């Protein structure tokens, strides 16, 4: 633990070397900062503040944004109280650009400056400048160490990267730097981040303060094996003679989530009917040597069946594999995904990712967690308002169906599809018989989940308890689990440059 303060770094005027460049980029990140009239409004608002009264008279106007922003910062630096003038600038932007995401970065920068010698502000601000320049990864909160005092009470799942950094910088305890170093180390190891920029300032910062991160936080996260079993329709669906082509790809994904990487893939030359798949599909999975070897892993495994809408409720977890002839769903968590959604390139990701992040939010106990699943009663009339209903529930991540998907009225099924496509719903759950879901919820709550993110494992444990080769339909359940980071568009490209 460092007992002495960090030395004050040299710099221009009131702030450390390089901070002005960081401030320039952050200010130019405001969407309307490129407009001269907006910059004029900012200066006029600053000039009426008691903290920077009349400052606009010392600023030479420039139609070009970057030189004008530099001139504004020069005037702030030369002002009789630069810190008060910077506060006036931040307050003006809060008034005139309240909903602009760049405000989070500006507040973070001010926070670091205000902490003075409690943090290595010069180094940290250079890191902030690098991170501001990249596209932040999805769900940055997943990189937070588990053991930070006071953070479990905060809902960090939807926080932006600068908001999380601000939260860490603002902590007041005996070790303000340790959790920040642990978070930045995990963030820097994220492939989404690493492939964008080498981040030399971040690497130097982590090397200089490696001793400040808790040992547990420095551990390399484990991985999960994800096997995607894809069934593509061949032939007309309505005749009942539909055959399905089997394609298997398998991937590795960090246990903390995020993008996955392909390990291998196999495609069967033979097509199967739906009834044949239940018997032959499992045998095909163990027949491929490379996949068989990949499954012999100490890491967690999840099996994802990519199914057409017409068979979304297919009992894929009942495929039997290996010499034990036990159902696949008793060995591993087995989920389904809608193939049409998986393959559609035009669907927006923002709301999908936002709702997916909500799965990570901790609950008080398993009962409270499972109450986050909404079970709307849907008929033709209410289904038309489903998207509007979802719009008022931005934290909702899991929708329960009281009627199995394949048995829904076509208009209701269409509305449920829209809830996925346009409402961003990533998770659906239903029993394979219609009726009251309370018995299922009560059974799942016995497994003491702390987050909805644990639902595949909870359903897996439930299947082990009630399963067998021919389980009672009352006790069978479908879990649709659509991770937006686990989508491989290359599955659709049989040959370079050609859509399959």
C-alpha positions as CSV (number, residue, x, y, z in Angstrom):
1,X,0.0,0.0,0.0
2,X,1.5,3.4,-1.0
3,X,1.4,5.8,2.0
4,X,3.0,8.7,0.2
5,X,1.2,10.8,-2.4
6,X,2.1,10.6,-6.1
7,X,4.4,13.4,-7.3
8,X,2.7,16.2,-9.2
9,X,3.7,15.8,-12.9
10,X,5.1,18.7,-14.8
11,X,2.8,20.3,-17.4
12,X,1.4,23.5,-18.9
13,X,-0.3,25.7,-16.4
14,X,-2.6,24.0,-13.9
15,X,-2.7,20.6,-15.4
16,X,-0.1,17.8,-16.3
17,X,1.7,17.5,-19.6
18,X,-0.5,16.1,-22.3
19,X,-3.9,16.8,-20.6
20,X,-4.7,19.6,-22.9
21,X,-4.6,17.3,-25.9
22,X,-6.9,14.9,-24.1
23,X,-9.3,17.7,-23.4
24,X,-9.3,18.9,-27.0
25,X,-10.3,15.4,-28.2
26,X,-13.0,15.0,-25.6
27,X,-14.5,18.4,-26.4
28,X,-14.4,17.7,-30.1
29,X,-16.3,14.4,-29.2
30,X,-19.4,16.4,-28.4
31,X,-21.7,16.0,-31.5
32,X,-22.5,19.7,-31.9
33,X,-19.0,21.0,-31.1
34,X,-18.3,21.2,-34.8
35,X,-20.9,23.9,-35.1
36,X,-19.7,27.5,-34.6
37,X,-23.1,28.6,-33.2
38,X,-22.9,25.8,-30.5
39,X,-19.4,26.9,-29.5
40,X,-20.6,30.5,-29.3
41,X,-23.5,29.4,-27.1
42,X,-21.1,27.5,-24.8
43,X,-18.9,30.6,-24.4
44,X,-21.9,32.9,-23.8
45,X,-23.1,30.6,-21.1
46,X,-19.7,30.4,-19.5
47,X,-19.4,34.1,-19.6
48,X,-22.5,34.6,-17.5
49,X,-21.2,32.2,-14.8
50,X,-19.7,33.7,-11.6
51,X,-16.9,31.2,-12.1
52,X,-15.7,32.6,-15.5
53,X,-17.5,35.9,-15.9
54,X,-16.4,37.7,-19.1
55,X,-14.0,35.0,-20.2
56,X,-15.4,35.0,-23.8
57,X,-13.9,38.4,-24.4
58,X,-10.4,36.9,-24.2
59,X,-11.1,34.2,-26.8
60,X,-10.4,34.7,-30.4
61,X,-13.2,33.2,-32.5
62,X,-12.3,30.7,-35.2
63,X,-14.7,29.0,-37.7
64,X,-12.5,25.9,-37.6
65,X,-13.4,23.7,-34.6
66,X,-10.0,22.4,-33.5
67,X,-8.2,25.7,-33.3
68,X,-11.2,27.3,-31.7
69,X,-11.3,24.6,-29.0
70,X,-7.6,25.0,-28.4
71,X,-8.2,28.8,-28.0
72,X,-10.9,28.1,-25.4
73,X,-8.6,25.9,-23.4
74,X,-5.8,28.5,-23.7
75,X,-8.1,31.1,-22.2
76,X,-9.2,28.8,-19.4
77,X,-5.5,28.0,-18.6
78,X,-4.7,31.7,-18.5
79,X,-7.8,32.7,-16.5
80,X,-7.3,33.9,-12.9
81,X,-8.8,30.7,-11.6
82,X,-8.4,28.0,-14.2
83,X,-10.2,25.3,-12.2
84,X,-13.2,27.5,-11.8
85,X,-13.2,28.3,-15.5
86,X,-13.0,24.6,-16.4
87,X,-16.0,24.0,-14.0
88,X,-17.9,26.7,-15.9
89,X,-17.2,25.0,-19.2
90,X,-18.4,21.7,-17.9
91,X,-21.6,23.3,-16.5
92,X,-22.3,25.0,-19.8
93,X,-22.0,21.7,-21.6
94,X,-24.2,20.1,-19.1
95,X,-26.9,22.7,-19.8
96,X,-26.5,22.7,-23.6
97,X,-25.6,19.0,-24.3
98,X,-27.0,17.2,-21.4
99,X,-27.5,13.9,-23.2
100,X,-24.2,13.8,-25.1
101,X,-22.1,10.8,-24.1
102,X,-18.9,12.9,-24.3
103,X,-20.0,14.5,-21.0
104,X,-19.0,11.3,-19.2
105,X,-15.5,11.6,-20.5
106,X,-15.2,15.2,-19.5
107,X,-16.5,14.5,-16.0
108,X,-14.0,11.6,-15.7
109,X,-11.1,13.9,-16.8
110,X,-12.2,16.6,-14.2
111,X,-12.5,13.9,-11.5
112,X,-8.9,12.7,-12.1
113,X,-7.6,16.3,-12.1
114,X,-9.4,17.0,-8.9
115,X,-8.0,14.0,-7.1
116,X,-4.6,15.7,-7.3
117,X,-1.7,13.7,-5.8
118,X,-4.0,10.8,-4.7
119,X,-3.7,9.3,-8.1
120,X,-0.9,9.4,-10.8
121,X,-3.0,11.9,-12.7
122,X,-0.7,12.5,-15.6
123,X,-0.3,8.8,-16.5
124,X,-4.0,8.1,-16.0
125,X,-5.1,11.0,-18.1
126,X,-3.0,9.8,-21.0
127,X,-4.6,6.4,-20.6
128,X,-8.0,8.1,-20.7
129,X,-7.1,9.8,-23.9
130,X,-6.3,6.4,-25.5
131,X,-9.5,4.8,-24.3
132,X,-11.5,7.7,-25.5
133,X,-10.2,7.2,-29.0
134,X,-11.4,3.6,-29.3
135,X,-14.8,2.0,-29.6
136,X,-15.7,0.8,-26.1
137,X,-16.3,-3.0,-25.8
138,X,-19.8,-4.3,-25.1
139,X,-20.6,-4.5,-21.4
140,X,-17.4,-3.1,-19.9
141,X,-18.8,-3.7,-16.4
142,X,-17.9,-7.4,-16.8
143,X,-14.2,-6.5,-16.3
144,X,-14.9,-5.1,-12.8
145,X,-13.2,-7.2,-10.1
146,X,-15.8,-9.1,-7.9
147,X,-14.5,-7.9,-4.6
148,X,-14.6,-4.1,-4.7
149,X,-16.3,-2.8,-1.5
150,X,-19.4,-0.9,-2.2
151,X,-19.9,-1.8,-5.8
152,X,-22.2,-4.8,-5.4
153,X,-25.0,-2.3,-4.4
154,X,-24.5,-0.4,-7.6
155,X,-26.1,-1.5,-10.8
156,X,-23.1,-1.3,-13.2
157,X,-24.4,-3.5,-16.0
158,X,-25.6,-0.6,-18.2
159,X,-22.8,1.9,-17.3
160,X,-20.6,3.3,-20.0
161,X,-16.8,2.8,-19.9
162,X,-16.1,6.4,-18.7
163,X,-18.9,6.1,-16.1
164,X,-17.3,3.0,-14.7
165,X,-13.8,4.6,-14.7
166,X,-15.3,7.6,-12.9
167,X,-16.9,5.3,-10.3
168,X,-13.5,3.7,-9.7
169,X,-11.6,7.0,-9.6
170,X,-14.1,8.5,-7.1
171,X,-13.7,5.7,-4.6
172,X,-12.4,6.8,-1.2
173,X,-10.6,4.1,0.7
174,X,-7.1,2.8,1.6
175,X,-6.4,1.6,-1.9
176,X,-8.0,3.9,-4.5
177,X,-5.7,2.6,-7.3
178,X,-5.8,-1.2,-6.9
179,X,-9.3,-2.0,-8.3
180,X,-8.7,0.6,-11.1
181,X,-5.5,-1.3,-12.2
182,X,-7.3,-4.6,-12.0
183,X,-10.2,-3.3,-14.2
184,X,-7.9,-1.7,-16.8
185,X,-5.8,-4.9,-17.0
186,X,-8.9,-7.0,-17.7
187,X,-10.2,-4.4,-20.2
188,X,-6.9,-4.3,-22.0
189,X,-6.9,-8.0,-22.4
190,X,-10.4,-7.9,-24.1
191,X,-9.9,-8.9,-27.8
192,X,-12.4,-6.1,-28.8
193,X,-10.0,-3.6,-27.3
194,X,-6.7,-5.2,-28.2
195,X,-7.4,-5.5,-31.9
196,X,-8.3,-1.8,-32.2
197,X,-5.1,-0.2,-30.8
198,X,-1.9,-1.3,-29.1
199,X,-2.6,1.2,-26.2
200,X,1.0,1.9,-25.3
201,X,0.1,4.3,-22.5
202,X,-2.3,1.7,-20.9
203,X,0.5,-0.9,-21.1
204,X,3.0,1.4,-19.4
205,X,0.5,2.4,-16.7
206,X,-0.2,-1.3,-15.9
207,X,3.5,-2.2,-15.8
208,X,4.2,0.8,-13.5
209,X,1.4,-0.1,-11.0
210,X,1.2,-3.9,-11.3
211,X,1.8,-4.2,-7.6
212,X,-1.4,-2.3,-6.8
213,X,-3.8,-4.9,-8.3
214,X,-5.1,-7.7,-6.1
215,X,-3.6,-11.0,-7.1
216,X,-7.0,-12.6,-7.7
217,X,-8.0,-9.8,-10.1
218,X,-4.8,-10.4,-12.1
219,X,-5.7,-14.0,-12.9
220,X,-6.4,-14.9,-16.5
221,X,-10.1,-15.6,-17.0
222,X,-11.1,-19.1,-18.1
223,X,-12.9,-20.0,-21.3
224,X,-16.1,-21.8,-22.3
225,X,-16.4,-24.1,-25.2
226,X,-19.5,-23.3,-27.3
227,X,-20.8,-25.8,-29.8
228,X,-23.3,-24.5,-32.4
229,X,-25.3,-27.2,-34.0
230,X,-27.1,-25.7,-37.0
231,X,-30.0,-27.3,-38.8
232,X,-30.7,-25.9,-42.3
233,X,-34.0,-26.8,-44.0
234,X,-34.1,-28.7,-47.3
235,X,-37.3,-29.2,-49.1
236,X,-40.8,-27.8,-48.4
237,X,-41.8,-27.4,-44.7
238,X,-45.5,-27.8,-45.1
239,X,-45.4,-31.3,-46.6
240,X,-44.0,-32.9,-43.4
241,X,-41.1,-34.4,-45.4
242,X,-38.6,-31.6,-44.6
243,X,-35.1,-32.7,-44.3
244,X,-32.3,-30.9,-42.4
245,X,-28.7,-30.5,-43.2
246,X,-26.4,-30.7,-40.1
247,X,-23.6,-28.2,-39.7
248,X,-21.5,-27.9,-36.5
249,X,-19.1,-25.1,-35.5
250,X,-17.4,-24.8,-32.2
251,X,-15.8,-21.8,-30.5
252,X,-14.0,-20.6,-27.4
253,X,-15.3,-17.6,-25.4
254,X,-14.0,-16.0,-22.2
255,X,-16.1,-16.9,-19.2
256,X,-16.6,-13.2,-18.7
257,X,-18.4,-13.0,-22.1
258,X,-17.5,-11.0,-25.2
259,X,-16.5,-12.1,-28.7
260,X,-15.7,-15.8,-29.4
261,X,-13.2,-17.3,-31.8
262,X,-13.8,-20.3,-34.0
263,X,-12.0,-23.6,-33.2
264,X,-13.4,-25.8,-35.9
265,X,-16.4,-26.8,-38.0
266,X,-17.9,-29.9,-39.7
267,X,-20.7,-30.3,-42.2
268,X,-22.6,-33.6,-42.9
269,X,-23.2,-34.6,-46.5
270,X,-26.4,-36.4,-45.5
271,X,-29.8,-34.7,-44.8
272,X,-32.1,-36.0,-42.1
273,X,-35.8,-35.9,-41.2
274,X,-36.8,-34.5,-37.9
275,X,-37.4,-37.9,-36.4
276,X,-34.1,-39.3,-37.8
277,X,-32.2,-36.4,-36.2
278,X,-33.2,-37.5,-32.7
279,X,-31.6,-40.9,-33.3
280,X,-28.7,-40.0,-35.6
281,X,-27.8,-36.5,-34.6
282,X,-26.1,-37.3,-31.4
283,X,-24.1,-40.1,-33.1
284,X,-22.9,-37.5,-35.7
285,X,-21.6,-35.2,-32.9
286,X,-19.3,-37.9,-31.5
287,X,-18.3,-39.2,-34.9
288,X,-16.2,-36.1,-35.7
289,X,-12.8,-36.7,-34.1
290,X,-11.8,-33.1,-33.7
291,X,-15.1,-32.1,-32.0
292,X,-14.9,-35.2,-29.8
293,X,-11.4,-34.2,-28.7
294,X,-12.6,-30.6,-28.1
295,X,-15.4,-31.8,-25.9
296,X,-12.9,-33.5,-23.6
297,X,-12.2,-30.3,-21.8
298,X,-12.2,-29.3,-18.2
299,X,-13.8,-26.0,-19.2
300,X,-17.6,-25.4,-19.2
301,X,-19.4,-26.4,-22.4
302,X,-22.6,-24.9,-23.8
303,X,-24.5,-26.5,-26.8
304,X,-26.4,-24.1,-28.9
305,X,-28.9,-25.4,-31.5
306,X,-29.5,-23.0,-34.3
307,X,-33.0,-23.9,-35.4
308,X,-35.5,-22.6,-38.1
309,X,-38.6,-20.9,-36.7
310,X,-40.7,-24.0,-37.8
311,X,-38.9,-26.2,-35.2
312,X,-37.8,-23.8,-32.6
313,X,-39.3,-25.9,-29.8
314,X,-37.5,-29.0,-31.0
315,X,-36.3,-31.4,-28.2
316,X,-32.7,-31.0,-29.0
317,X,-31.5,-31.7,-25.5
318,X,-32.8,-35.3,-25.8
319,X,-30.2,-36.2,-28.5
320,X,-28.3,-39.2,-27.0
321,X,-24.6,-39.3,-27.4
322,X,-21.7,-41.7,-26.5
323,X,-21.8,-45.1,-24.9
324,X,-23.9,-44.1,-21.9
325,X,-26.8,-43.2,-24.2
326,X,-27.7,-40.3,-21.8
327,X,-29.5,-37.2,-23.2
328,X,-27.2,-34.4,-24.3
329,X,-29.0,-32.0,-22.0
330,X,-28.0,-33.9,-19.0
331,X,-24.3,-33.6,-19.9
332,X,-24.2,-29.9,-20.8
333,X,-26.4,-26.8,-20.8
334,X,-28.4,-27.0,-24.1
335,X,-30.1,-23.9,-25.5
336,X,-31.7,-23.0,-28.8
337,X,-31.4,-20.0,-31.0
338,X,-33.6,-18.9,-33.9
339,X,-31.7,-19.4,-37.1
340,X,-33.5,-16.5,-38.9
341,X,-32.4,-14.0,-36.3
342,X,-28.8,-15.4,-36.2
343,X,-28.5,-15.0,-40.0
344,X,-30.2,-11.6,-40.4
345,X,-27.5,-8.9,-40.9
346,X,-29.8,-5.9,-40.7
347,X,-30.9,-6.3,-37.1
348,X,-29.7,-3.6,-34.7
349,X,-27.3,-4.6,-31.9
350,X,-27.7,-1.7,-29.5
351,X,-30.9,-2.7,-27.7
352,X,-30.0,-6.4,-28.0
353,X,-26.7,-5.8,-26.2
354,X,-28.3,-3.5,-23.6
355,X,-30.8,-6.2,-22.6
356,X,-28.2,-8.9,-22.7
357,X,-26.1,-6.9,-20.3
358,X,-29.0,-6.8,-17.9
359,X,-28.7,-10.6,-17.4
360,X,-25.5,-9.9,-15.4
361,X,-27.3,-7.8,-12.8
362,X,-27.1,-9.5,-9.3
363,X,-30.3,-10.1,-7.3
364,X,-30.9,-10.5,-3.6
365,X,-31.8,-14.2,-4.0
366,X,-33.0,-16.7,-6.6
367,X,-36.7,-15.8,-6.1
368,X,-36.0,-12.2,-6.8
369,X,-33.8,-13.1,-9.8
370,X,-36.5,-15.3,-11.4
371,X,-39.1,-12.6,-10.9
372,X,-37.3,-10.6,-13.5
373,X,-38.8,-13.0,-16.1
374,X,-42.0,-11.5,-17.4
375,X,-44.8,-13.9,-18.5
376,X,-47.3,-11.8,-20.4
377,X,-50.6,-13.4,-21.4
378,X,-50.6,-13.0,-25.2
379,X,-53.5,-13.1,-27.6
380,X,-54.0,-11.5,-31.0
381,X,-55.1,-8.2,-29.4
382,X,-52.4,-7.9,-26.8
383,X,-49.7,-9.1,-29.1
384,X,-50.1,-6.0,-31.3
385,X,-48.9,-3.9,-28.3
386,X,-46.0,-6.1,-27.3
387,X,-43.3,-3.8,-28.7
388,X,-44.8,-0.8,-26.9
389,X,-45.0,-2.8,-23.7
390,X,-41.3,-3.8,-24.0
391,X,-40.3,-0.2,-24.7
392,X,-41.4,0.7,-21.2
393,X,-39.3,-2.1,-19.7
394,X,-35.8,-1.4,-20.9
395,X,-34.3,-3.6,-18.1
396,X,-36.3,-6.7,-19.2
397,X,-34.0,-9.4,-20.7
398,X,-36.1,-12.6,-20.5
399,X,-39.6,-13.2,-21.7
400,X,-41.5,-16.3,-20.6
401,X,-44.2,-17.8,-22.9
402,X,-47.2,-19.6,-21.3
403,X,-47.9,-21.3,-24.7
404,X,-45.1,-23.1,-26.5
405,X,-43.6,-21.1,-29.3
406,X,-44.6,-23.5,-32.0
407,X,-48.2,-23.6,-30.8
408,X,-48.7,-19.8,-30.8
409,X,-51.3,-18.2,-33.0
410,X,-49.4,-17.0,-36.1
411,X,-50.1,-13.4,-35.3
412,X,-48.8,-13.9,-31.7
413,X,-45.7,-15.8,-33.0
414,X,-45.1,-12.9,-35.4
415,X,-45.2,-10.5,-32.4
416,X,-42.8,-12.6,-30.4
417,X,-40.4,-12.6,-33.3
418,X,-40.6,-8.8,-33.4
419,X,-39.8,-8.7,-29.7
420,X,-36.5,-10.4,-30.5
421,X,-35.8,-8.6,-33.8
422,X,-36.8,-5.1,-32.9
423,X,-37.3,-5.2,-29.1
424,X,-33.9,-6.7,-28.5
425,X,-35.1,-9.5,-26.3
426,X,-32.2,-12.0,-26.0
427,X,-33.8,-14.8,-23.9
428,X,-37.1,-16.7,-24.1
429,X,-38.2,-19.6,-21.9
430,X,-41.3,-21.9,-22.2
431,X,-42.5,-25.3,-21.1
432,X,-43.5,-27.6,-23.9
433,X,-47.1,-27.7,-22.7
434,X,-49.4,-24.7,-22.2
435,X,-50.3,-23.6,-18.7
436,X,-49.3,-21.9,-15.5
437,X,-45.5,-21.4,-15.4
438,X,-45.4,-21.1,-11.5
439,X,-44.3,-24.8,-10.9
440,X,-41.4,-24.4,-13.3
441,X,-40.3,-21.1,-11.7
442,X,-40.5,-22.7,-8.3
443,X,-38.4,-25.6,-9.4
444,X,-35.8,-23.4,-11.0
445,X,-35.6,-21.2,-7.9
446,X,-34.3,-24.2,-5.9
447,X,-31.0,-23.8,-7.7
448,X,-30.1,-20.5,-6.0
449,X,-29.1,-18.4,-9.0
450,X,-27.8,-14.9,-8.3
451,X,-28.2,-13.6,-11.9
452,X,-30.3,-14.5,-14.9
453,X,-27.0,-15.0,-16.7
454,X,-26.9,-18.4,-14.9
455,X,-30.1,-19.6,-16.4
456,X,-28.5,-22.1,-18.9
457,X,-26.8,-23.8,-15.9
458,X,-30.0,-23.7,-13.8
459,X,-32.0,-25.3,-16.6
460,X,-29.3,-27.9,-17.0
461,X,-29.5,-28.9,-13.3
462,X,-33.2,-29.0,-13.6
463,X,-33.0,-31.4,-16.6
464,X,-30.7,-33.7,-14.6
465,X,-33.3,-33.9,-11.9
466,X,-36.4,-34.5,-14.0
467,X,-34.8,-36.0,-17.1
468,X,-34.4,-39.4,-18.6
469,X,-34.8,-40.7,-22.2
470,X,-38.5,-40.0,-22.3
471,X,-39.3,-37.2,-19.7
472,X,-42.8,-36.0,-18.9
473,X,-43.7,-33.1,-21.3
474,X,-44.8,-31.2,-18.2
475,X,-41.2,-31.1,-17.1
476,X,-39.5,-30.3,-20.4
477,X,-38.5,-26.7,-21.1
478,X,-37.0,-24.8,-24.0
479,X,-34.5,-22.0,-23.3
480,X,-33.8,-19.6,-26.2
481,X,-30.4,-18.0,-25.4
482,X,-29.2,-15.4,-27.9
483,X,-25.8,-14.0,-27.0
484,X,-25.1,-11.1,-29.5
485,X,-21.4,-11.7,-29.1
486,X,-21.7,-15.4,-30.3
487,X,-22.8,-14.8,-33.9
488,X,-20.5,-16.1,-36.6
489,X,-21.5,-14.6,-40.0
490,X,-18.9,-16.8,-41.8
491,X,-21.3,-19.7,-41.3
492,X,-23.3,-18.3,-44.1
493,X,-20.5,-18.1,-46.6
494,X,-19.8,-21.4,-48.3
495,X,-17.3,-19.9,-50.7
496,X,-15.3,-16.6,-50.5
497,X,-17.4,-13.7,-51.6
498,X,-20.6,-15.7,-52.1
499,X,-23.6,-15.9,-49.7
500,X,-24.5,-19.6,-49.1
